[in-house]
Amino acid sequence: MSLRSGAKGSLGIGTSTASSAFGGAGPSGNILNDPMSSGITNGEYSTSPSNMTMTVGKCMCCNSNLKFPNSVSCFRCTVCQTINDLKPSNQRTEQTIPLTLDRIRTLINTCENLNGERGTPNYDLLEQAVQKTFSNWSILNESFSNGRPVTLEDCGVSLEQVREAYRILLELPVSVIRAMMKSIETILKRPGRMLKRKEDIKFLMIILENPLLAQHNYPQESQYHHNIVKRVFGLLSNLSNELHHFLVNWFTRHPTAIFRKRVELVNSFITFRLAKQQRSASPGSAPAYETDWRISSAARVMALLFAANKQQSKISLSEFYNTMVDYIALISDFDTWEQRSGKFAFCQYPFLISMGGKMQIMEFDAKRQMDGKAQEAFFTLILQKRITLPHLVLRIRRDYLIEDSLTQIAANEMDLKKSLRIEFVGEDGVDAGGLRKEWFLLLVRHLFDPQFGMFTWDEDSKLCWFNPASFETSDQYYLVGVIIGLAIYNSTILDVHFPLACYKKLFGIPVTLEDLKVLRPAFARGLEQLLTFEGDVESTFCRDFVGEYVVFDEVKRVPLLPNGQNKPVTNENRDEYVRRYVNFILNESVTKQFDPFKRGFNHVCGGNALSLFQPEEIELLVRGSAEPLEIEQLRAVTIYEGFREDEKFIQNFWSIFKLMNPMMQRKLLTFVTGTDRIPATGCANLSFKISCIGDDCERFPIAHTCFNQLCLYRYSSKKKLEEKLKRSIMESEGFGLK
């Protein structure tokens, strides 16, 4: 690798690292001295290494470490070929008017009046204007200005005009489009300056609006457009944190349809790169994406879009998932991420990993920890001659469900990460998963019963919250946290009606009025009315800084701040009042209840795998999906034993299932699987089995919830099948009838 300046000879550098490249331009790593470097002053320096002061910097596009002499004004990156100008060099050499929508229309009208040799419009004038604008940072950065200064709320560009301009240009002859795309490629290869100010990156917002970037009609076009996109992502991803803050706020203000296109653009690029790497990968080799700056740049841009979506929800979390990522070795990726090796890992950007992929990682992490506990038990037996079970076995009396559960969990606190097994005292049955499901179901039903008093319920939202007036001990709330953690660890769905605010608090994410709207919509509407009231708040609402909750039909008043009962709510302080009241309901009033709950949850679930999830995903993981049951999807994944899929009896069963009302369908699902919720990943991932256990008789159907198996007798008529099913669903509990 060498550096050169004119005809002064070369200097051997010979420095490199595994993850970075050092040097100057072209294949030989030389400082520029070619036609692209017009305006660059060639530095003259001694060929003696001792007389040359070197410096290290990063490429503005691929973030590679680069080593170059202090005397040069620019260098070319040997990794991505981007020309980095250390001093602004791309100044206008002639007076050129920035493009606007009106100027484009005027130029088109002019060109259409200048017919060529065959009587067709001559667009040379427009082509020249487009080429000069899109290849010059100074001109493009000033184009399509909205006349306003660049702020967090405004990028200074009229993006609506930009979109209309692209629409018009793409309807013109291909020569104009080709000139525009080649010029965009040129400016991205060499912006002409380091992008440090918020005003410097307007041109990237203009380029990002180009709809051709997402067009892939044939392989050559796809390759060309991806080569442009990689440079856009590279420049965007390596901006400073301050500029990223501006970008996030600008993305937040995109219309939902445009925002979705940005997410799709990033995902299609990542998919393209991963597919290309997988086609060329050799068996046993390290994943190429770990050192691919293109993929890491795209992931960082997606992180900006994800942050914007968190500020103002525009699309669902699932739209950030990249299906191709699920086909990489996720467990190895998780290990790489845990080791903090410095290599890129998709677990750094978990919003790209689907729920199924994250659950795969969590199950691996849970099994690894459970195997570790089993191994500890084995060595304890061998070395200390002390018998410890490889599983956590809880022996529960149905009449003392909560007491037995709490006592045994407390006694086995260090073994909670072992695989869980349940035994109901006095009942036959080996737990292969079904008894565990039933224990969770019954325990949750008791703990969340309004009469038990641990949780309050809102009639409008049908959601529960911690009861600030509860007389239950902190151990009871600790138990609830452990139960939810154990359910996640043991891949069991719970019918728990917590709002999203609960899971946000578990992750330490602040809760706001928006969260209160979900939990207590009627009360939140009252607070919003107070905030927007145009009259005198003090005389109309007659409120002071006091929070209220009910204790045995008696209203208890608690000051929201010292001496709050003597501080009236006015137009001037109503924002503070609402903020404090929201904090009182969601935080302060339930501290004694939530803290032990969180401690119990973290005792079981604390680990790296859980941090891959968003609160919304944890909610889905705990409760399962509440989407309507898709009978046809369930039918498609059902396995039959002793029946044929096409026989009349099975057709009758599905016909009965379909005609049931949604509540009865959920009850049938509970009868077979132990829960009325479907997995977070949908019916397609729910195992369901129907078995024949004999000819027509008067016995009732049987369910093995541990295997999601419904066992049916070959009843003589559809009516008899329906009657037996419905009675079994409504009257069964445990290993027998009520």
C-alpha positions in Angstrom: 0.0 0.0 0.0 1.4 3.4 -0.9 0.8 7.1 -0.9 1.9 9.4 -3.7 1.9 13.1 -4.7 2.4 13.9 -8.3 5.8 12.5 -9.4 7.5 12.7 -6.0 7.7 9.0 -5.5 6.0 6.7 -3.1 6.1 5.9 0.6 5.3 2.5 2.0 2.9 2.6 4.9 2.4 -1.1 5.7 -0.1 -0.7 8.6 -3.5 -2.4 8.8 -5.9 -4.1 11.1 -8.4 -7.0 10.7 -11.4 -4.6 10.7 -10.0 -1.5 9.0 -8.2 -0.3 6.0 -5.5 2.4 5.8 -4.3 4.3 2.8 -5.3 6.7 0.1 -6.8 6.2 -3.4 -7.5 3.5 -5.9 -6.3 0.0 -5.9 -2.8 1.1 -4.7 -4.1 3.2 -1.9 -2.9 6.6 -3.3 -3.7 10.2 -2.6 -5.7 11.6 -5.4 -4.0 12.9 -8.5 -6.7 12.2 -11.2 -9.4 14.1 -13.1 -11.8 13.6 -10.3 -9.6 15.6 -8.0 -9.9 19.0 -9.7 -9.4 21.8 -7.2 -7.2 19.7 -5.0 -3.8 21.0 -4.1 -1.2 18.2 -4.3 0.8 18.2 -1.1 4.5 18.1 -1.5 6.3 16.2 1.2 9.5 14.3 1.8 9.6 10.6 1.0 11.3 10.0 4.3 8.9 8.5 6.8 10.7 10.4 9.7 9.8 13.8 8.1 6.1 13.0 7.5 3.4 13.6 10.1 0.6 11.0 9.7 -2.8 11.1 11.1 -5.7 8.6 11.5 -9.3 9.4 10.5 -12.4 7.6 9.6 -14.1 7.4 6.2 -17.4 9.4 6.2 -19.2 6.6 4.3 -18.0 3.2 5.5 -16.4 4.3 8.8 -13.1 2.5 8.1 -10.0 3.7 9.9 -7.7 5.5 7.5 -4.1 6.7 7.8 -2.9 9.7 5.7 -0.4 12.6 5.9 -1.4 15.8 7.7 -0.5 17.8 4.6 -3.2 16.4 2.3 -6.6 18.0 1.8 -8.4 14.8 0.7 -8.0 11.1 0.5 -9.8 8.2 -1.1 -11.0 5.3 1.0 -9.6 2.0 -0.1 -12.7 0.1 1.2 -15.7 2.0 -0.3 -13.8 4.4 -2.7 -15.4 7.5 -1.3 -13.3 10.7 -1.6 -13.1 12.4 1.8 -12.4 16.1 1.5 -10.9 17.4 4.8 -11.5 20.9 3.6 -14.5 22.0 1.5 -13.5 21.8 -2.1 -16.7 21.4 -4.0 -17.5 25.0 -4.4 -19.4 26.4 -7.4 -17.2 27.2 -10.4 -20.1 29.1 -12.1 -23.3 30.7 -11.3 -26.0 28.0 -11.3 -29.5 28.5 -10.1 -30.7 25.8 -7.6 -33.5 23.6 -8.9 -37.1 24.2 -7.9 -40.3 22.6 -9.0 -41.2 25.7 -11.0 -37.8 25.9 -12.7 -38.1 22.2 -13.8 -41.5 22.9 -15.3 -40.2 26.0 -17.0 -37.2 24.1 -18.4 -39.5 21.3 -19.7 -41.7 23.9 -21.5 -38.7 25.4 -23.0 -37.3 22.1 -24.1 -40.6 21.0 -25.6 -40.5 24.1 -27.8 -37.0 23.2 -29.0 -37.7 20.4 -31.4 -34.8 18.1 -32.4 -34.0 16.8 -35.8 -37.0 14.4 -35.9 -39.4 16.9 -34.5 -39.2 15.5 -31.0 -38.6 17.7 -27.9 -34.9 18.4 -27.2 -34.3 18.0 -23.5 -30.6 18.8 -23.5 -31.1 22.0 -21.6 -33.0 20.2 -18.8 -30.5 17.4 -18.8 -27.6 19.8 -18.3 -29.4 21.5 -15.4 -30.2 18.2 -13.8 -26.6 17.0 -14.2 -25.1 20.2 -12.7 -27.5 20.3 -9.8 -27.3 16.6 -8.7 -23.5 16.4 -9.1 -22.7 19.5 -7.0 -23.2 19.6 -3.3 -23.6 23.4 -3.1 -26.3 23.5 -5.7 -28.2 20.4 -4.7 -28.1 21.4 -1.0 -29.8 24.7 -1.8 -32.4 23.2 -4.2 -36.1 22.8 -3.3 -35.7 25.0 -0.3 -38.8 25.9 1.6 -37.3 29.2 2.7 -37.2 28.2 6.4 -34.2 27.7 8.6 -33.1 24.1 9.4 -34.5 23.1 12.8 -35.5 19.9 14.7 -38.9 20.3 13.2 -38.0 21.4 9.7 -35.2 20.1 7.4 -35.4 23.2 5.3 -36.4 21.3 2.2 -39.9 21.2 0.7 -40.1 17.4 0.4 -43.5 17.6 -1.2 -41.9 19.6 -4.1 -39.1 17.1 -4.2 -41.5 14.2 -4.6 -43.4 15.9 -7.4 -40.2 16.9 -9.1 -39.1 13.2 -9.2 -42.5 12.2 -10.5 -42.1 14.6 -13.4 -38.5 13.8 -14.2 -39.2 10.1 -14.3 -41.8 10.6 -17.0 -39.1 12.2 -19.3 -36.7 10.4 -21.7 -34.2 8.0 -20.2 -31.3 10.3 -21.0 -32.5 12.8 -18.4 -33.1 10.0 -15.8 -29.6 8.5 -16.6 -28.0 11.9 -16.1 -29.7 12.4 -12.8 -28.7 8.9 -11.5 -25.1 9.2 -12.6 -24.9 12.7 -11.0 -26.3 11.3 -7.7 -23.7 8.6 -7.8 -21.0 11.2 -8.3 -22.0 13.4 -5.4 -22.3 10.4 -3.1 -18.8 9.3 -4.0 -17.5 12.7 -3.2 -19.8 15.1 -1.3 -16.9 17.6 -1.3 -16.9 18.3 2.5 -17.2 16.6 5.8 -20.9 16.7 6.9 -20.8 18.4 10.2 -23.7 20.9 10.3 -27.4 20.3 10.1 -27.5 22.5 7.0 -25.0 20.2 5.3 -27.3 17.2 5.0 -30.3 18.6 3.2 -29.0 17.0 -0.1 -29.3 13.6 1.5 -33.0 14.2 2.3 -33.5 15.1 -1.3 -31.7 12.0 -2.6 -33.5 9.7 -0.2 -36.8 10.8 -1.8 -35.8 9.3 -5.2 -38.3 6.5 -5.9 -35.8 4.8 -8.3 -33.7 3.7 -5.3 -36.4 1.2 -4.5 -36.9 0.0 -8.1 -35.5 -3.4 -9.0 -37.0 -4.6 -12.3 -33.9 -6.7 -13.4 -30.6 -7.7 -11.9 -28.4 -5.0 -13.4 -30.8 -2.3 -12.3 -31.1 -3.8 -8.8 -27.3 -3.9 -8.5 -26.8 -0.3 -9.7 -29.5 1.1 -7.4 -28.2 -0.9 -4.4 -24.7 0.6 -5.1 -26.2 4.1 -4.8 -28.3 3.1 -1.7 -25.3 1.8 0.2 -23.6 5.2 -0.1 -26.7 7.0 1.1 -26.9 4.7 4.1 -23.2 5.0 4.7 -23.3 8.8 4.8 -26.4 8.8 7.0 -25.2 6.2 9.4 -21.9 7.9 10.1 -23.2 11.4 10.9 -22.7 12.7 14.4 -25.2 12.0 17.2 -26.4 15.5 17.0 -27.2 15.2 13.3 -28.8 11.8 14.0 -31.1 13.6 16.5 -32.2 15.9 13.7 -32.8 13.0 11.3 -34.9 11.2 13.8 -37.1 14.2 14.2 -37.4 14.8 10.5 -38.3 11.1 9.9 -41.0 11.5 12.6 -42.7 14.1 10.5 -42.9 11.9 7.4 -46.4 10.8 6.3 -47.0 7.2 7.3 -46.9 6.0 3.6 -43.5 7.6 3.0 -42.2 6.4 6.3 -43.2 2.9 5.5 -41.3 3.1 2.2 -38.2 4.2 4.0 -38.4 1.1 6.2 -39.0 -1.1 3.2 -36.1 0.4 1.4 -33.7 -0.5 4.2 -35.1 -3.9 4.6 -34.9 -4.7 0.9 -31.3 -3.6 0.9 -30.4 -5.8 3.9 -32.3 -8.7 2.3 -30.3 -8.2 -1.0 -27.0 -8.2 0.8 -27.7 -11.2 3.0 -29.1 -13.3 0.1 -26.0 -12.4 -2.0 -23.7 -13.5 0.9 -25.5 -16.7 1.5 -25.3 -17.7 -2.2 -21.5 -17.3 -2.1 -20.8 -18.5 1.4 -18.5 -21.5 1.8 -19.5 -24.2 4.5 -18.1 -23.5 7.9 -16.9 -19.9 7.1 -17.7 -17.0 9.4 -20.7 -15.0 8.5 -19.8 -12.3 5.9 -22.2 -9.8 7.4 -20.1 -9.5 10.5 -17.6 -7.3 8.6 -19.8 -5.9 5.9 -20.0 -2.1 6.4 -23.0 -2.0 4.0 -25.2 -4.1 6.3 -24.1 -2.3 9.5 -24.8 1.1 7.8 -28.3 0.0 6.8 -28.9 -1.4 10.3 -27.9 2.0 11.8 -30.2 3.8 9.5 -33.0 1.5 10.5 -32.2 2.3 14.1 -32.9 6.0 13.3 -36.2 5.1 11.7 -37.1 2.8 14.7 -36.3 5.7 17.1 -38.6 8.0 15.0 -41.4 5.4 15.2 -40.9 5.2 19.0 -41.5 9.0 19.2 -44.6 8.8 17.1 -46.0 5.4 16.2 -46.6 5.2 12.5 -46.2 1.5 11.7 -46.3 -1.7 13.7 -43.1 -3.3 15.2 -43.5 -6.3 12.8 -42.9 -4.1 9.8 -39.3 -3.6 11.0 -38.7 -7.3 11.0 -36.5 -8.7 8.2 -37.4 -12.2 7.2 -34.0 -12.9 5.8 -32.4 -12.3 9.2 -34.3 -15.3 10.6 -32.3 -17.5 8.2 -28.9 -16.6 9.6 -27.4 -18.6 12.5 -29.2 -16.6 15.2 -27.7 -18.5 18.1 -24.2 -17.8 16.8 -25.2 -14.2 16.3 -26.4 -14.1 19.9 -23.1 -15.5 21.1 -21.1 -13.0 19.1 -23.2 -10.2 20.6 -22.9 -11.5 24.1 -19.1 -11.7 23.8 -18.9 -8.0 22.8 -16.4 -9.0 20.1 -16.6 -5.8 18.2 -18.1 -7.6 15.2 -21.5 -6.6 13.8 -24.3 -8.7 15.1 -28.0 -8.4 14.3 -28.7 -8.8 18.1 -27.4 -5.2 18.3 -30.4 -4.2 16.3 -33.1 -6.6 17.6 -36.0 -4.7 15.9 -34.8 -6.5 12.7 -35.4 -9.9 14.3 -38.9 -11.3 14.2 -40.8 -12.6 17.2 -40.1 -16.1 16.1 -36.3 -15.4 15.9 -36.3 -13.8 19.3 -38.2 -16.6 20.8 -35.7 -19.1 19.3 -32.9 -17.2 21.0 -34.9 -17.0 24.3 -35.6 -20.7 24.3 -31.9 -21.4 23.6 -30.9 -19.1 26.5 -33.5 -20.6 28.8 -32.5 -24.2 27.9 -28.8 -23.3 28.4 -29.5 -21.9 31.8 -31.8 -24.9 32.6 -29.1 -27.3 31.5 -26.7 -25.5 33.6 -28.9 -26.0 36.7 -29.3 -29.7 35.8 -25.5 -30.0 35.5 -25.1 -28.4 38.9 -27.6 -30.9 40.3 -25.6 -33.8 38.8 -22.2 -32.5 40.2 -23.8 -31.9 43.6 -24.9 -35.5 43.7 -21.5 -36.8 42.6 -19.3 -34.5 44.7 -21.4 -33.8 47.8 -23.5 -36.9 47.9 -26.5 -34.7 48.1 -29.5 -35.4 45.9 -30.9 -32.5 44.0 -33.5 -32.8 41.2 -32.6 -31.5 37.7 -36.1 -30.1 37.5 -38.1 -27.7 39.7 -41.0 -29.8 41.0 -43.9 -28.1 42.7 -46.4 -30.3 44.5 -49.6 -28.3 44.8 -52.9 -28.9 46.6 -55.8 -27.5 44.6 -57.5 -26.2 47.8 -54.3 -24.4 48.9 -53.1 -23.3 45.4 -51.6 -19.9 46.3 -50.2 -20.9 49.7 -48.5 -24.0 48.3 -47.2 -22.1 45.3 -45.8 -19.2 47.3 -44.2 -21.4 49.9 -42.5 -23.7 47.5 -41.3 -21.0 45.2 -39.7 -19.2 48.2 -38.1 -22.5 49.3 -36.7 -23.1 45.8 -35.7 -19.5 44.9 -32.3 -20.5 43.5 -33.8 -23.2 41.3 -36.4 -21.1 39.4 -34.4 -21.4 36.2 -34.7 -25.1 36.2 -37.3 -26.7 33.9 -40.6 -26.6 35.8 -42.8 -29.6 36.6 -46.1 -29.5 38.5 -47.8 -32.3 40.5 -51.3 -31.8 41.8 -51.5 -33.7 45.1 -54.0 -36.7 45.0 -54.3 -36.7 41.2 -52.7 -38.9 38.6 -50.9 -37.4 35.7 -47.3 -36.9 34.6 -46.4 -33.4 33.7 -45.2 -33.1 30.1 -46.4 -29.5 29.9 -50.1 -29.8 30.4 -50.2 -29.7 34.2 -47.8 -26.8 34.1 -50.2 -25.0 31.8 -53.1 -25.7 34.1 -51.2 -24.5 37.2 -50.4 -21.2 35.5 -54.1 -20.9 34.4 -55.6 -21.5 37.8 -53.0 -19.4 39.7 -53.5 -16.4 37.4 -57.3 -16.8 37.7 -57.0 -16.6 41.5 -54.4 -13.9 41.8 -56.1 -11.6 39.4 -59.6 -12.2 40.8 -61.0 -8.7 41.8 -62.3 -10.2 45.0 -58.7 -11.1 46.0 -58.0 -7.4 46.0 -54.4 -7.4 44.6 -55.4 -5.7 41.4 -58.1 -3.2 40.3 -60.0 -3.4 37.1 -61.1 -0.6 34.8 -64.6 -1.2 33.3 -63.8 0.7 30.1 -60.4 -0.8 29.2 -60.9 -4.2 30.8 -57.4 -4.0 32.0 -56.0 -4.5 35.5 -53.5 -2.5 37.6 -51.8 -2.8 40.9 -54.2 -1.9 43.8 -52.5 0.8 46.0 -54.9 -0.1 48.8 -54.2 -3.8 48.8 -53.5 -5.5 52.1 -51.6 -8.4 50.5 -48.0 -8.8 51.4 -45.2 -8.0 49.1 -44.6 -11.8 48.8 -47.8 -12.1 46.9 -46.7 -9.5 44.3 -43.3 -11.1 44.2 -45.1 -14.4 43.3 -47.0 -12.7 40.5 -43.7 -11.4 39.0 -42.2 -14.9 39.4 -45.2 -16.5 37.7 -45.0 -14.2 34.7 -41.2 -14.7 34.5 -41.7 -18.5 34.7 -44.3 -18.4 32.0 -41.9 -16.7 29.6 -39.1 -19.1 30.6 -41.3 -22.1 30.0 -43.0 -20.8 26.8 -46.4 -20.7 28.4 -49.1 -18.2 27.5 -50.9 -16.4 30.4 -54.3 -14.6 30.2 -53.0 -11.6 32.1 -54.7 -8.2 31.4 -51.9 -5.8 32.2 -51.6 -2.7 30.0 -48.4 -2.0 28.0 -47.4 0.5 30.8 -46.6 -2.5 33.1 -44.1 -3.9 30.6 -42.6 -0.5 29.9 -42.0 -0.1 33.7 -40.3 -3.5 33.8 -37.8 -2.1 31.1 -37.4 1.2 32.9 -39.2 3.1 30.2 -41.0 6.2 31.4 -44.8 6.1 31.3 -46.9 9.1 30.2 -50.5 10.3 29.8 -50.7 8.2 26.6 -50.2 5.1 28.8 -52.9 6.3 31.2 -55.3 6.7 28.2 -55.0 2.9 27.6 -55.4 1.9 31.2 -58.1 4.4 32.4 -59.5 6.1 29.2 -62.3 7.9 31.0 -60.1 9.5 33.6 -57.4 10.4 31.0 -60.1 12.2 28.9 -60.9 14.3 31.9 -57.2 15.3 32.3 -57.0 16.1 28.6 -60.1 18.3 28.9 -58.4 20.2 31.8 -55.3 20.7 29.6 -57.3 22.1 26.7 -59.9 24.1 28.6 -59.9 27.7 27.4 -61.6 29.3 30.4 -60.5 29.7 34.0 -59.3 26.3 35.2 -59.2 27.2 38.9 -62.8 28.4 39.2 -64.3 25.8 36.8 -62.5 22.6 37.9 -61.9 23.5 41.6 -59.0 21.0 41.9 -55.9 21.1 44.0 -52.6 19.1 43.8 -54.0 16.0 45.4 -54.3 12.5 44.1 -57.1 10.1 45.0 -57.8 6.4 45.1 -60.5 4.3 46.7 -60.1 2.1 49.8 -63.1 0.1 50.7 -65.5 2.6 49.0 -63.8 5.5 50.8 -61.8 8.0 48.8 -58.3 8.5 50.1 -56.6 11.8 49.2 -52.7 12.0 48.9 -50.9 15.3 48.2 -49.0 15.2 44.8 -46.4 17.5 46.3 -45.7 19.0 49.8 -48.7 21.0 50.9 -50.4 20.1 47.7 -53.9 20.2 49.3 -53.4 24.0 49.6 -52.2 24.5 46.0 -55.0 25.1 43.5 -54.7 24.0 39.9 -54.6 27.0 37.6 -54.1 27.6 33.9 -50.4 28.2 34.6 -49.7 25.0 36.5 -52.2 22.5 35.0 -49.4 20.8 32.9 -47.5 20.1 36.1 -50.7 18.9 37.8 -51.4 16.4 35.0 -47.8 15.2 34.9 -47.8 14.6 38.6 -51.2 12.9 38.6 -50.1 10.5 35.9 -47.0 9.8 37.8 -49.0 9.3 41.0 -51.3 6.7 39.3 -48.7 4.8 37.4 -45.7 5.1 39.7 -45.9 6.6 43.2 -49.1 5.1 44.4 -48.1 1.5 43.5 -44.4 1.5 44.4 -45.0 -1.0 47.3 -46.8 -3.3 45.0 -44.8 -2.9 41.8 -41.2 -3.2 43.2 -41.6 -6.7 44.6 -43.4 -7.7 41.4 -40.5 -6.4 39.3 -38.0 -8.1 41.6 -39.8 -11.5 41.1 -39.9 -11.0 37.3 -36.2 -10.1 37.1 -35.2 -12.9 39.4 -36.4 -15.4 36.7 -36.0 -13.4 33.5 -33.0 -11.3 34.1 -30.7 -11.9 31.1 -29.4 -10.8 27.8 -32.1 -12.6 25.7 -34.9 -10.7 27.3 -33.3 -7.3 26.4 -33.8 -8.2 22.7 -37.6 -7.6 23.1 -39.6 -4.4 23.1 -42.3 -4.0 25.9 -44.9 -4.6 23.2 -43.3 -7.9 22.3 -43.0 -9.0 26.0 -46.8 -8.3 26.3 -47.4 -10.5 23.3 -45.1 -13.1 24.6 -46.8 -13.3 28.0 -50.4 -13.1 26.8 -50.2 -14.5 23.3 -52.2 -12.9 20.5 -55.8 -11.8 20.9 -56.3 -11.8 17.2 -59.4 -13.7 16.0 -58.9 -17.4 15.8 -58.2 -18.4 12.1 -59.8 -21.8 11.9 -58.5 -22.6 8.5 -54.9 -21.8 9.6 -55.3 -24.0 12.6 -56.8 -26.8 10.3 -53.8 -26.5 8.0 -51.3 -27.3 10.8 -53.4 -30.0 12.5 -52.0 -33.5 12.7 -54.3 -36.6 12.7 -53.9 -39.9 14.4 -56.4 -42.7 13.5 -58.4 -40.2 11.4 -58.0 -39.2 7.7 -58.0 -35.5 7.0 -60.7 -35.9 4.3 -63.1 -38.2 6.1 -66.6 -37.1 7.0 -66.1 -37.2 10.7 -63.2 -34.7 10.6 -65.1 -32.5 8.2 -68.0 -32.4 10.7 -65.6 -31.5 13.5 -64.3 -28.4 11.6 -67.8 -27.5 10.6 -68.9 -27.5 14.3 -65.7 -25.5 15.3 -66.4 -22.9 12.6 -70.0 -22.4 13.6 -69.2 -21.9 17.3 -69.3 -18.3 18.5 -65.9 -16.8 19.2 -66.2 -17.4 23.0 -66.9 -21.1 22.5 -64.1 -21.3 20.0 -61.7 -19.9 22.7 -63.1 -22.4 25.3 -62.4 -25.3 22.9 -58.9 -24.0 22.4 -58.5 -23.8 26.2 -59.8 -27.3 26.6 -57.1 -28.6 24.2 -54.1 -26.4 24.8 -54.7 -25.0 28.3 -55.1 -21.4 27.1 -57.5 -19.4 25.0 -54.7 -17.4 23.3 -52.8 -18.3 20.2 -49.0 -18.0 20.1 -47.4 -14.6 19.4 -46.3 -15.9 16.0 -49.9 -16.9 15.0 -51.9 -20.1 14.5 -49.3 -21.4 12.0 -47.0 -22.1 14.9 -49.5 -23.7 17.1 -49.2 -27.5 17.3 -52.7 -29.2 17.3 -53.4 -32.9 17.1 -56.7 -34.8 16.8 -56.6 -38.5 17.7 -59.1 -41.4 17.5 -59.4 -43.4 20.7 -62.2 -45.7 19.8 -65.5 -46.4 18.2 -68.9 -44.7 19.0 -69.7 -44.7 22.7 -71.1 -42.5 25.5 -67.8 -41.4 26.8 -66.6 -37.8 26.5 -63.7 -36.4 24.5 -60.3 -36.2 26.3 -57.7 -33.6 25.9 -53.9 -33.9 26.7 -53.0 -30.2 27.1 -49.3 -31.1 27.4 -49.4 -32.3 23.8 -52.2 -29.9 22.5 -54.0 -33.2 21.7 -57.8 -33.7 21.3 -58.8 -37.3 21.7 -62.2 -38.2 20.1 -64.4 -41.3 19.9 -65.9 -41.9 16.4 -69.3 -40.7 17.3 -72.2 -41.9 15.1 -73.6 -38.5 14.2 -72.6 -34.9 13.9 -75.2 -33.9 16.5 -73.7 -36.3 19.1 -70.2 -35.1 18.4 -71.3 -31.5 18.9 -73.1 -32.3 22.2 -70.2 -34.3 23.6 -67.7 -31.6 22.7 -69.7 -28.7 24.2 -70.4 -30.5 27.4 -66.7 -31.4 27.8 -65.7 -27.8 27.1 -68.1 -26.3 29.6 -67.8 -28.9 32.5 -64.2 -30.1 32.5 -61.4 -29.1 34.9 -58.2 -30.8 35.7 -58.3 -34.6 35.1 -62.1 -35.0 35.3 -65.5 -33.4 35.2 -66.6 -30.7 37.7 
